[in-house]
Amino acid sequence: MNLFQHPWYFQFFMGLFALLLSACEQKNEYIAPPPPEVTVSQPTQQSVTEYLQFTGTTQSVGYAEVKARVSGILESMHFVPGVKVKQGDLLFVIDPELYEADLAAAKAELVSAKAEASRTQTELERADQLIKKNFISKTDHLRRKTERDVAIASIGLKAAKVRSAEIQLSYTQVTAPISGRVSRNRVDIGNLVGEGEATLLTTLTQYQPMYVYFHLNERDLLSLMKLRGKKAQETGHDTDKKSDNELSIPLHLGLADEEGYPHQGVLDFGESELNTSTGTIELHGVFANAEKPTRLLPGLFTRLRLPVDETANALLVNERAIGADQSGRYVLVVNKENKVEKRPVILGQNLNGMTVIKEGIKANDRVIIKGLQKARPGSVVNPKTATAG
């Protein structure tokens, strides 16, 4: 007997066939993927000082060329090149013999002039007695008075000549006109100097304090003027009568091989008007330069930072959260419905990987700091709050 002819087998296979047909007729259904996961963080609030930044050039507060003011043989040198000297320290000696002789002669002439003045004074006193008795004429008396006056005038001339000779002799002792670091000697011992011109012997550079010059554009100048007015109001000073130094406007400096701005100084001086060809004004700051060894030398390029404003509760976000397109800078924010919003922002300064947001966000906004490539404005995301640290 054929099994398929049996009723029970026939029903079983028919049911199995129907089940297979039913499975084939089922359609594939699309299951949406879960929202992308992003990391969000609320802006950090802290007090922030706003700075203007510049590049500047150091320049010594004092520089002097030491020259021979009299002619003669350079007799000796009394310093080691490169060391610090004080004002008045002896640097060179020019052969003084000729000038000592000139001074001696001038003094002798002064003694002679004084003797002549004494003689003419005695003659005049005698003439005063004689004219009262009509023993001499008025003309003779006048002659003796004139001789006395000429002799007194001669004392003044001879005294001036002595003073001139003393000055010339003092110039043979070449001393430091300012305190500072002395350069190398430009003339060797034994050479003739000062003949026909003031021979350059060496130079002196004053390193303490040190000036730093920089330029400020018009917009930054207005910010600085605002700060200056605020400082003057706080200290009760009249800005027309006080310098920036006296108002203690701080200025911070860093060199090419230094991190940050380790040198502290003050703004000291500004020109009275802007340069119309460049649209800038030149300013300079003063730095004590008291480090040992001295760090600031004339001619160095520097980075400068000048505080102009302070915000008590500034909003800062991680710099990685900031994007840019043709419309400008922006951040992506997750709203209450976990949808992404694009917020145009105005940036402030950068502080240790954090950027100040002047406008565009609020303190309770959830800013996307990771997963920006997964987020699109209007899309839904799965926000995870960043952990501290």
Buried (B, 14 or more C-beta within 10 A) or exposed (E): EEEEEEEEEEEEEEEEEEEEEEEEEEEEEEEEEEBBEBBBBBBBEBEBBBBBEBEBBBBBBBEBEBBBBBBBBBBEBEBEEEEBBEBEBBBBBBBBEBBBEBBEEBBEBBEEBBEBBEEBBEBBEEBEEBBEEEEBEEEEBEBBBEBBEEBBEBBEEBBEBBEEBBEBBBBBEBBBBBBBBBBEBBBEEEEBBBEEEBBEBBBBBBBBBBBBBBBBBEEBBEBBEEBBEBBBEEEEBEBEEBBBBBBEBEBBBBBEEEEEBEBEBBBBBBEEEBEEEEEBBBBBBBBEBEEEEEBBBBEBEBBBBBBBBEBEEBBBBBBEBBBEEEEEBBBBBBEEEBBBBBBEBEBBBEBEEBBBBBEBBEEEBBBBBBBBEBBEEEEBBEBEEBEEE
